């Protein structure tokens, strides 16, 4: 049960296709997100009491801060408590928790969480070096020297350590992106929805697929995408549900959440078993009163393929060191007989518009539980769904558990 024996429900979700927004501005993207979630849910936006918005790179790439003020410009939202949040790549998840906590405190009955990011220019081109530099600011300064692309290099080191500790091969870990691309091919909103990714392609050093850092195992096809996109999620308390006229019996309930932050530097800590991540996931399960085996689907933060494996372990559905095997054995796939992982395609195939990512994780699980995902991706007889959103070098962790009606 949530703190205070209160109940909160997800009552609406909308997102853009992930990939390229073209000449669309951040303000236009925010407006579209708000309009879309109101229309798709049938809930008038003036019913919203409080909101939170995430957009990690907008100050640096779009020269725009105070995104909450742009939200307040939309009809029906002015004068309400709205916050802009930043928690690196967990910013979207943090936006959801910010709204959730306001509802739990009784500071509103209907809340809106928005995530937005524009990582490409108006022609859809991405400046990889600029993005790498800006994203690198979410790492510790002492961990950056010698790394042109900071985070791919850091996670290449994580992958190297994982392979050595658990005797896992590059071929084993290649199953993570192959699984995500297979799911993404059925998601019309995914950035990489028409790519036939195979083990051979992930393992071959050919054309665009190359090693990210000399002497380290991470390759291009194991990396998440540089993406534009927006996502918007509506939450409501029991009082809000009554006000909106939505029966509790038809709603998806948010029954557990967690958040924790490990040290920013990777030095001196076990990044293969991040204490904060495990604590945040355990807190969400304990609050929901469930065990990992109860989770039917999960959206996890596969910013790189190695994180798909580690995240599966954080979820608790396999023991440490068995995450890669879970993908090799086909258990992560829809229809694989176990907890399906990243049925949306994940960050690797669906895309990773950073501010929107954590919101989209919860939103996709909501769609799963309301039968709104494409038929090949639908997991049936769901009881619970989980998310695990991270920021930085497995530093900030945000988790949620949803319960089906």
C-alpha positions as CSV (number, residue, x, y, z in Angstrom):
1,X,0.0,0.0,0.0
2,X,1.2,3.5,-0.8
3,X,2.2,5.8,2.1
4,X,-0.8,6.9,4.2
5,X,-2.9,4.0,2.9
6,X,-3.7,6.2,-0.1
7,X,-4.4,5.0,-3.6
8,X,-3.3,6.5,-6.9
9,X,-4.2,5.4,-10.4
10,X,-2.9,5.9,-13.9
11,X,-5.8,7.3,-15.9
12,X,-4.3,8.4,-19.2
13,X,-1.2,8.3,-21.4
14,X,0.0,9.6,-24.7
15,X,3.3,9.9,-26.5
16,X,4.8,10.9,-29.8
17,X,6.6,8.6,-32.2
18,X,10.2,8.6,-30.9
19,X,12.9,9.6,-33.4
20,X,12.7,13.0,-35.0
21,X,10.5,16.0,-34.2
22,X,11.8,18.0,-37.1
23,X,11.3,21.8,-36.8
24,X,8.9,21.3,-33.8
25,X,10.0,23.5,-30.8
26,X,10.0,22.4,-27.2
27,X,7.0,24.6,-26.5
28,X,5.1,23.0,-29.4
29,X,6.1,19.5,-28.2
30,X,4.8,20.3,-24.7
31,X,1.5,21.6,-26.1
32,X,1.1,18.5,-28.3
33,X,1.7,16.3,-25.3
34,X,-0.9,18.0,-23.1
35,X,-3.5,18.1,-25.9
36,X,-2.8,14.4,-26.8
37,X,-3.2,13.0,-23.3
38,X,-6.4,15.1,-22.7
39,X,-7.9,13.9,-25.9
40,X,-6.9,10.2,-25.6
41,X,-8.1,10.0,-22.0
42,X,-11.2,12.1,-22.3
43,X,-10.1,14.1,-19.3
44,X,-10.2,17.9,-19.7
45,X,-6.8,19.4,-18.9
46,X,-8.3,22.0,-16.6
47,X,-9.0,19.0,-14.2
48,X,-5.3,18.8,-13.6
49,X,-4.3,20.1,-10.1
50,X,-0.5,19.7,-10.3
51,X,2.1,18.9,-12.9
52,X,5.8,18.0,-13.3
53,X,8.0,18.1,-16.4
54,X,11.4,16.7,-17.3
55,X,13.7,17.7,-20.1
56,X,17.3,17.0,-19.3
57,X,19.0,18.5,-22.3
58,X,16.7,21.5,-23.1
59,X,18.9,24.0,-21.2
60,X,22.0,23.0,-23.2
61,X,20.6,22.1,-26.6
62,X,17.5,24.3,-26.8
63,X,18.6,27.1,-24.5
64,X,15.4,26.7,-22.6
65,X,15.0,26.4,-18.8
66,X,11.9,26.8,-16.6
67,X,9.9,24.3,-18.7
68,X,7.2,24.5,-16.0
69,X,6.4,28.0,-17.2
70,X,5.7,26.6,-20.7
71,X,3.4,24.1,-19.2
72,X,1.6,26.8,-17.3
73,X,1.0,28.7,-20.6
74,X,-1.5,26.1,-21.7
75,X,-5.2,26.9,-21.0
76,X,-6.3,25.6,-17.6
77,X,-2.9,25.2,-16.1
78,X,-1.8,28.7,-15.1
79,X,-1.4,29.4,-11.4
80,X,-1.1,25.7,-10.4
81,X,1.9,24.0,-8.7
82,X,4.1,22.8,-11.6
83,X,7.8,21.8,-11.3
84,X,10.7,21.2,-13.6
85,X,12.8,18.2,-12.5
86,X,16.2,16.9,-13.4
87,X,17.7,13.5,-12.4
88,X,19.8,12.7,-15.5
89,X,18.3,9.9,-17.6
90,X,15.9,9.2,-14.7
91,X,14.3,12.6,-15.0
92,X,11.1,11.3,-16.6
93,X,10.7,8.7,-13.8
94,X,11.4,11.5,-11.3
95,X,8.6,13.6,-12.9
96,X,6.2,10.8,-12.3
97,X,7.2,10.4,-8.7
98,X,7.0,14.1,-8.1
99,X,3.4,14.2,-9.2
100,X,2.6,11.0,-7.3
101,X,4.0,12.4,-4.1
102,X,2.0,15.6,-4.4
103,X,-1.2,13.5,-4.7
104,X,-0.1,11.4,-1.7
105,X,0.3,14.6,0.3
106,X,-3.1,15.8,-0.7
107,X,-1.8,18.7,-2.7
108,X,-4.1,17.8,-5.6
109,X,-6.3,15.0,-6.9
110,X,-5.3,14.9,-10.6
111,X,-1.7,15.2,-11.7
112,X,0.2,15.4,-15.0
113,X,3.7,14.1,-15.6
114,X,5.4,15.2,-18.9
115,X,8.7,14.3,-20.4
116,X,10.2,16.0,-23.5
117,X,13.5,16.0,-25.3
118,X,14.8,17.3,-28.6
119,X,18.2,15.8,-29.3
120,X,18.3,16.3,-33.1
121,X,18.2,19.5,-35.1
122,X,15.3,20.6,-37.3
123,X,16.6,18.4,-40.2
124,X,16.7,15.4,-37.9
125,X,20.5,15.3,-37.7
126,X,22.3,14.6,-34.4
127,X,25.7,16.0,-33.3
128,X,27.1,13.0,-31.6
129,X,30.1,14.7,-30.1
130,X,28.0,17.6,-28.7
131,X,25.5,15.2,-27.2
132,X,28.3,13.1,-25.8
133,X,29.8,16.1,-24.1
134,X,26.5,17.4,-22.7
135,X,25.4,14.0,-21.4
136,X,28.8,13.5,-19.9
137,X,28.0,16.3,-17.4
138,X,25.9,13.6,-15.6
139,X,29.1,11.8,-14.7
140,X,31.8,12.6,-12.1
141,X,34.6,14.8,-13.4
142,X,37.2,12.3,-12.3
143,X,35.6,9.6,-14.5
144,X,35.7,11.7,-17.8
145,X,39.4,12.1,-18.7
146,X,40.4,10.1,-21.8
147,X,36.7,9.4,-22.8
148,X,35.5,11.1,-26.0
149,X,32.0,9.7,-25.5
150,X,31.8,9.5,-21.7
151,X,28.8,7.3,-21.1
152,X,29.3,4.8,-23.9
153,X,32.9,4.4,-22.6
154,X,31.8,4.1,-18.9
155,X,29.2,1.4,-19.8
156,X,31.8,-0.4,-22.0
157,X,33.9,-0.6,-18.9
158,X,30.8,-2.0,-17.0
159,X,30.3,-4.5,-19.8
160,X,33.9,-5.6,-19.7
161,X,33.7,-6.1,-15.9
162,X,30.5,-8.0,-16.2
163,X,31.8,-10.4,-18.8
164,X,34.9,-11.1,-16.8
165,X,33.1,-11.6,-13.5
166,X,30.4,-13.9,-14.8
167,X,32.2,-15.5,-17.8
168,X,29.7,-14.0,-20.2
169,X,30.5,-13.6,-23.9
170,X,29.8,-10.8,-26.4
171,X,27.5,-13.3,-28.2
172,X,25.5,-13.8,-25.0
173,X,24.9,-10.0,-24.5
174,X,24.1,-9.6,-28.2
175,X,20.8,-11.2,-27.4
176,X,19.7,-8.1,-25.6
177,X,19.5,-5.7,-28.6
178,X,18.2,-8.5,-30.8
179,X,15.3,-9.0,-28.4
180,X,14.6,-5.3,-28.2
181,X,14.7,-4.8,-32.0
182,X,12.4,-7.7,-32.4
183,X,9.9,-6.1,-30.1
184,X,10.4,-2.6,-31.6
185,X,9.6,-3.9,-35.1
186,X,6.0,-4.3,-33.9
187,X,5.8,-0.9,-32.2
188,X,4.7,1.8,-34.6
189,X,6.0,4.6,-32.3
190,X,9.5,3.1,-32.1
191,X,12.4,4.9,-33.7
192,X,13.9,1.6,-35.1
193,X,10.7,-0.2,-36.0
194,X,11.9,-1.4,-39.4
195,X,15.3,-2.9,-38.6
196,X,15.9,-6.6,-38.8
197,X,18.6,-7.0,-36.2
198,X,20.4,-10.3,-35.9
199,X,23.1,-11.8,-33.7
200,X,25.4,-11.8,-36.7
201,X,24.9,-8.0,-37.2
202,X,25.5,-7.2,-33.6
203,X,28.7,-9.2,-33.5
204,X,30.1,-8.1,-36.9
205,X,32.4,-5.1,-36.9
206,X,31.1,-3.8,-40.2
207,X,29.9,-0.4,-41.5
208,X,28.1,1.5,-38.7
209,X,28.7,-1.2,-36.1
210,X,32.0,-0.7,-34.4
211,X,33.6,-0.9,-30.9
212,X,32.9,2.3,-29.0
213,X,36.3,2.3,-27.2
214,X,39.5,0.6,-28.0
215,X,40.0,-2.6,-26.0
216,X,36.4,-2.7,-24.6
217,X,33.5,-4.8,-25.8
218,X,30.6,-2.4,-26.3
219,X,29.5,-1.9,-29.9
220,X,27.2,0.6,-31.7
221,X,24.2,-1.7,-32.2
222,X,24.2,-2.3,-28.4
223,X,23.6,1.4,-27.7
224,X,20.3,3.3,-27.3
225,X,19.2,5.9,-29.8
226,X,19.6,9.6,-30.0
227,X,16.0,10.6,-30.0
228,X,13.4,13.4,-30.0
229,X,10.0,12.8,-28.4
230,X,7.5,13.6,-25.7
231,X,5.3,11.6,-23.3
232,X,2.5,12.6,-20.9
233,X,0.9,10.6,-18.1
234,X,-2.2,11.4,-16.0
235,X,-2.5,10.2,-12.4
236,X,-5.4,10.5,-10.0
237,X,-6.1,9.8,-6.4
238,X,-9.3,8.1,-5.2
239,X,-10.9,11.5,-4.8
240,X,-9.7,12.5,-8.3
241,X,-11.2,9.3,-9.7
242,X,-14.6,10.1,-8.2
243,X,-14.4,13.7,-9.6
244,X,-13.5,12.3,-13.0
245,X,-16.2,9.7,-12.9
246,X,-13.9,6.8,-13.4
247,X,-14.7,3.5,-11.6
248,X,-11.8,2.2,-9.5
249,X,-12.6,-1.3,-10.9
250,X,-11.5,-0.1,-14.4
251,X,-8.3,1.7,-13.4
252,X,-4.7,0.7,-13.4
253,X,-3.3,1.3,-9.9
254,X,0.2,2.5,-9.1
255,X,0.8,0.3,-6.1
256,X,4.5,0.7,-5.5
257,X,7.5,2.9,-6.2
258,X,11.0,3.5,-5.1
259,X,13.9,5.8,-5.6
260,X,17.5,5.8,-4.4
261,X,20.8,7.4,-5.5
262,X,24.3,5.8,-5.5
263,X,27.5,7.7,-5.6
264,X,28.1,9.5,-8.9
265,X,31.6,8.1,-9.4
266,X,31.9,4.5,-10.5
267,X,35.2,4.2,-8.6
268,X,35.1,2.3,-5.4
269,X,31.6,0.8,-5.7
270,X,30.2,-2.3,-7.3
271,X,28.4,-1.1,-10.4
272,X,27.4,-4.7,-11.3
273,X,25.4,-4.8,-8.1
274,X,24.3,-1.1,-7.6
275,X,23.0,-0.9,-4.0
276,X,20.6,2.0,-4.7
277,X,19.0,0.3,-7.7
278,X,18.4,-2.9,-5.7
279,X,17.0,-0.8,-2.8
280,X,14.7,1.2,-5.0
281,X,13.3,-2.0,-6.7
282,X,12.9,-3.8,-3.4
283,X,11.0,-0.7,-2.0
284,X,8.6,-0.8,-4.9
285,X,7.9,-4.5,-4.5
286,X,7.5,-4.2,-0.7
287,X,5.1,-1.4,-1.1
288,X,3.1,-3.3,-3.7
289,X,3.2,-6.5,-1.5
290,X,4.5,-8.6,-4.3
291,X,7.5,-10.7,-5.4
292,X,9.5,-10.5,-8.6
293,X,7.8,-13.7,-9.9
294,X,4.5,-11.8,-9.9
295,X,5.7,-9.3,-12.5
296,X,4.4,-10.1,-16.0
297,X,6.1,-7.3,-18.0
298,X,8.8,-4.8,-17.2
299,X,10.2,-1.8,-18.9
300,X,13.9,-1.3,-18.0
301,X,16.6,1.2,-18.8
302,X,18.6,-0.5,-21.5
303,X,20.7,2.5,-22.4
304,X,23.2,-0.1,-23.4
305,X,22.7,-3.8,-23.9
306,X,24.7,-4.6,-20.7
307,X,22.1,-2.6,-18.7
308,X,19.3,-4.9,-20.1
309,X,21.1,-7.8,-18.5
310,X,21.9,-6.0,-15.2
311,X,18.4,-4.6,-15.0
312,X,16.9,-8.0,-15.3
313,X,18.9,-8.9,-12.2
314,X,17.8,-5.8,-10.4
315,X,14.2,-6.8,-11.1
316,X,15.0,-9.9,-9.1
317,X,13.7,-12.3,-11.8
318,X,17.2,-13.9,-12.1
319,X,20.2,-14.2,-9.9
320,X,23.2,-11.8,-10.4
321,X,25.2,-12.9,-13.4
322,X,22.2,-14.6,-15.0
323,X,20.7,-11.6,-16.8
324,X,22.3,-12.2,-20.2
325,X,21.2,-15.9,-20.0
326,X,17.6,-14.7,-19.5
327,X,17.8,-13.1,-23.0
328,X,19.7,-16.0,-24.6
329,X,17.0,-18.4,-23.5
330,X,14.3,-16.3,-25.0
331,X,12.5,-15.6,-21.7
332,X,12.6,-11.8,-22.2
333,X,10.5,-12.1,-25.4
334,X,6.8,-11.8,-25.5
335,X,5.6,-15.4,-25.4
336,X,8.8,-16.5,-23.8
337,X,7.0,-17.9,-20.8
338,X,8.5,-15.6,-18.2
339,X,8.6,-11.9,-17.5
340,X,8.7,-10.1,-20.8
341,X,11.3,-7.3,-20.9
342,X,11.0,-4.1,-22.9
343,X,8.0,-5.1,-25.0
344,X,8.1,-1.5,-26.4
345,X,11.5,-2.1,-27.9
346,X,13.3,-0.4,-25.0
347,X,15.7,2.5,-25.3
348,X,17.7,0.5,-27.8
349,X,14.9,0.2,-30.4
350,X,12.0,2.3,-29.2
351,X,14.4,5.3,-28.6
352,X,15.7,7.4,-25.7
353,X,14.4,11.0,-25.7
354,X,15.9,11.4,-22.2
355,X,13.3,13.5,-20.5
356,X,10.5,11.4,-21.9
357,X,12.0,8.0,-21.2
358,X,10.9,7.4,-17.6
359,X,7.4,8.7,-18.3
360,X,7.2,6.4,-21.4
361,X,8.2,3.4,-19.4
362,X,5.2,3.8,-17.0
363,X,3.0,4.7,-19.9
364,X,3.8,1.7,-22.0
365,X,3.0,-0.6,-19.0
366,X,-0.3,1.2,-18.6
367,X,-1.0,0.5,-22.3
368,X,0.0,-3.1,-21.7
369,X,-2.5,-3.4,-18.9
370,X,-5.3,-1.8,-20.8
371,X,-4.8,-3.8,-24.0
372,X,-3.6,-0.9,-26.1
373,X,-0.3,-2.2,-27.4
374,X,-0.1,-3.9,-30.8
375,X,-1.3,-7.5,-30.7
376,X,2.1,-9.2,-31.2
377,X,3.4,-7.3,-28.2
378,X,0.4,-7.8,-25.9
379,X,1.1,-9.9,-22.8
380,X,-2.1,-11.5,-21.5
381,X,-3.4,-12.2,-18.0
382,X,-1.2,-9.5,-16.5
383,X,-1.4,-8.8,-12.8
384,X,1.6,-6.6,-12.3
385,X,4.1,-4.5,-14.4
386,X,7.4,-2.9,-13.2
387,X,9.7,-0.2,-14.4
388,X,13.3,0.5,-13.6
389,X,14.7,3.9,-14.8
390,X,18.2,5.0,-14.2
391,X,20.2,8.2,-14.4
392,X,24.0,8.6,-14.8
393,X,26.4,5.7,-14.3
394,X,23.8,3.5,-12.6
395,X,23.5,6.3,-10.1
396,X,19.9,7.5,-9.7
397,X,17.3,4.8,-9.7
398,X,13.5,5.2,-10.0
399,X,11.1,2.2,-9.9
400,X,7.4,1.7,-10.1
401,X,4.9,-1.2,-9.9
402,X,1.4,-1.1,-11.6
403,X,-1.5,-3.4,-10.8
404,X,-4.0,-4.4,-13.4
405,X,-7.8,-3.7,-12.8
